[in-house]
C-alpha cells in the first residue's frame, strides 16, 4: 500500500517559483510523479501544492552561476561527470549528448523558458489524463507512458537547440 504522506511543497519553489499550471484535483502521487519526472528532464525544481482544491504546479529555475562549460553531460537517461565518458556512451548508443548546468546566455535562457512552457503544457496533459482515469493504477501507468514520450520530445527539442513555442 502506498503511503498518503508526501512532503509539502518545497518552500523555495512555493515562495519563488513561477506557475506552470493549475488544474483540477488529481491524486497526490500522480502530481508528485509528474513533478519529479519534469524536474529530472528540465533541471528546474518543480513541485506542487493544493490551491483552492486544485493542483498548482510551480517551477523554479536553477540559480545562475558563472559556468561557461557544462558541469555534467547526459546521454539518454545516463548522467556523466566527464565529457569523455559521455562521448563514449553517445558513440555506443547513437544518442545525442546534452550538456547540463548553468552555462546559459540570454538566448539559452529564452530557449529554456520556452522548454518550461512546453513542460507546463505537457504537465497539464498528464494531470488531465490522471483526472480522466477511473483506476488509480491505470492512471499512473498512462501518466508514466505520457511522461516518457514527453521526455523524449523535450530531450530532442533541447539537443536540437530548438524548442517549439507553446500557444495557450
C-alpha positions, 0 to 999 in steps of 0.5 A: 500500500502506498503511503498518503504522506508526501512532503509539502511543497518545497518552500523555495519553489512555493515562495519563488517559483513561477506557475506552470499550471493549475488544474483540477484535483488529481491524486497526490502521487500522480502530481508528485510523479509528474513533478519529479519526472519534469524536474529530472528532464528540465533541471528546474525544481518543480513541485506542487501544492493544493490551491483552492482544491486544485493542483498548482504546479510551480517551477523554479529555475536553477540559480545562475552561476558563472559556468561557461562549460557544462558541469555534467553531460547526459546521454539518454537517461545516463548522467556523466561527470566527464565529457569523455565518458559521455562521448563514449556512451553517445558513440555506443548508443547513437544518442545525442549528448546534452550538456547540463548546468548553468552555462546559459546566455540570454538566448539559452535562457529564452530557449529554456523558458520556452522548454518550461512552457512546453513542460507546463503544457505537457504537465497539464496533459498528464494531470488531465489524463490522471483526472480522466482515469477511473483506476488509480493504477491505470492512471499512473501507468498512462501518466508514466507512458505520457511522461516518457514520450514527453521526455523524449520530445523535450530531450530532442527539442533541447539537443536540437537547440530548438524548442517549439513555442507553446500557444495557450 
